[in-house]
Amino acid sequence: MTPIERLREMSDEELRAHEGALRESLFRLRFRLSLGEMEVLKTYRQTKKELARVLTILRERELGVRR
């Protein structure tokens, strides 16, 4: 999991690349969950939250909002 400060320091291109990697990871984790591997549930939830953080930062930049 990447700290929010580190995410905010990334450029838009880096965030887009990270978003793609997180989406790929979610796809793989979702597949593993469907196979009954319950030990990946925590990782799945953390990845979803990190993806939401990345998308929020990108949207803030798009709107010009700064916290």
Secondary structure as UniProt FT lines:
FT   HELIX           4..9
FT   HELIX           12..34
FT   TURN            35..36
FT   HELIX           38..40
FT   HELIX           41..63
//
